[in-house]
Amino acid sequence: VLPTEIIRAKRDGRPLAPEQIQALVDGFTRGLIPDYQMAAFCMAVFFRGLTEEETGALTEAMLRSGDVLDLSDIPGVKVDKHSTGGVGDKVSLALAPIAAACGVVVPMISGRGLGHTGGTLDKLESIPGFQIGLGEGRFREVLAATGACLIGQTERLAPADRRLYALRDVTATVESIPLIASSIMSKKLAEGIDGLVLDVKVGSGAFMKRAEDAERLARVLCDIGRGMGKRVVALLTGMDQPLGAAVGNALEVKEAVELLRGRGPIDLLEVTLELAAEMVLLAGRAESLEDARCMAGETIDDGRAFSKLCQIVAAQGGEPEALVDYALLPQARGTFEVRARAEGFVQAIDAEAIGLAAVALGAGRVRVEDAVDHGVGLVVHRKVGDRVEAGEPLCTLHWGARGAEHPDAVAERVQRAYQIGEHALPAEPLFLGRIG
Ligand code: URA
């Protein structure tokens, strides 16, 4: 198969056969097809798109480029959740123990922060001792013993995606729905799951800014999963302002723990319980979504979900004491209040700008090789619809050291992210749709 023929066909809008896609991905993974040809292919896909069949073939080729876990020897239905990424999205930290406490088996392979969005692995690593790089044997043991295990992508899982993603990142070809969908699903399907709940974020802090695009992505993701015999449900949830209040790794761990102790912010609680209920239902642990919601809520009320998180943390080498005594988590060097310059109502918060403010404090990476400062970030005190008087705090910055931006400059970013006006405007809805 000549790569130039495949690129030309896609460039001219002609459909590709599954074998052509398979050969292209195989050649690329084995180093026989150079980056420049694969980049040209991605750009052709960016402009021409892929059919459902082509997207399925690309996903399958990337999935088969590495190992596919077989978890059938572990009893129970395995269901994971994937979020397309947001600001303050610490849902996985609370969701995995809630679902596990309801009897769902949760093999969760998570990612690092990307651009303005945070990553579950960075958050987990702020728990002293927590290991995200377990080998397959230990991954299975923890999963069988506790019902959940949260690790990073291994070298052997969907290696084609890892290479292709890095290439897309530097060739402006990330924002293509079939490429995003095949990238996400190849990794998720390699986990050996039976079902998947997708949280497709929409709004200023999401990669998909418009509901139509998010819905299209959700449909493609669901189609791929179902085409491979998996149970898949997608929720479209709002990301027009940070979820909860905390943005930054240790701060988000603290907020997720507070949620499990019954003291979490309402928006975070609602999204977490809804996704948990979908997981419980997919796993066949409840008769209806309503029952599943109640089951999930009970695990918070009776403390089972919090105990489960402590169990998972201990099994992965972390110190569960840090979930009780927050002083054991990484701390910022100092705090700085960002105060409202005028009175009024918060009409909008640019969530992407808030995410970038957290990155500027050192909570995320500008380059892949950058180290993350786990103690820094920010906590928002006013959300959309809230009234604020001049001089009252909008947000507290938790600043650190290590070459990060000066808190004064970050405070200016936060000021620009807040739109304060005379009239109260309603917040965008948290739930925008369900596909499944
Ligand atoms: N996340 C992924 O895993 N892949 C993409 O292409 C985009 C977001």
Residues whose N, C-alpha, C, O or C-beta is under 5 A from the ligand:
A	BS01	URA	V174 L179 I180 S183 I184
